[in-house]
Amino acid sequence: MKRGGEDRARWQLERERHHILRERPPQPDRSTGIEPVIESVVKGMGLEKHFWEQALITEWETLVGPQVAKHARPGRLDRKILHIFVDHPAWLSDLSRYGQKQVLANLQKRFGEERIKGVRLQLDPDKR
């Protein structure tokens, strides 16, 4: 493990070698994690939509709960409205009355209100 004196000596050597005017070494910025870096790379590669969709699918059960996840799945995002496909009319009715606000709140908490403004529940077209 390095001690403070060794760190200062190394900094002095680096300052002289590279003609650095700053008296003290820069402090590392630990206020941000790796997420902003990943987001930047994903945006730069044009993969933001796919990355977000994969996160939604992967985290769906956690976001809506295991019971709802058995009967509902995320569909398309259209004008910041997420279409959620439900497999049975009874589940559609229950979710519309009792669960829609909570599902929206969970999605907005995870992905942000700027990405998802609302949800629209509908019968799953693949289950008909």
Helices and strands as residue ranges (DSSP letters): H 4-18, H 35-44, H 48-64, H 66-71, E 72-78, E 81-86, H 89-94, I 95-99, H 100-111, E 118-123
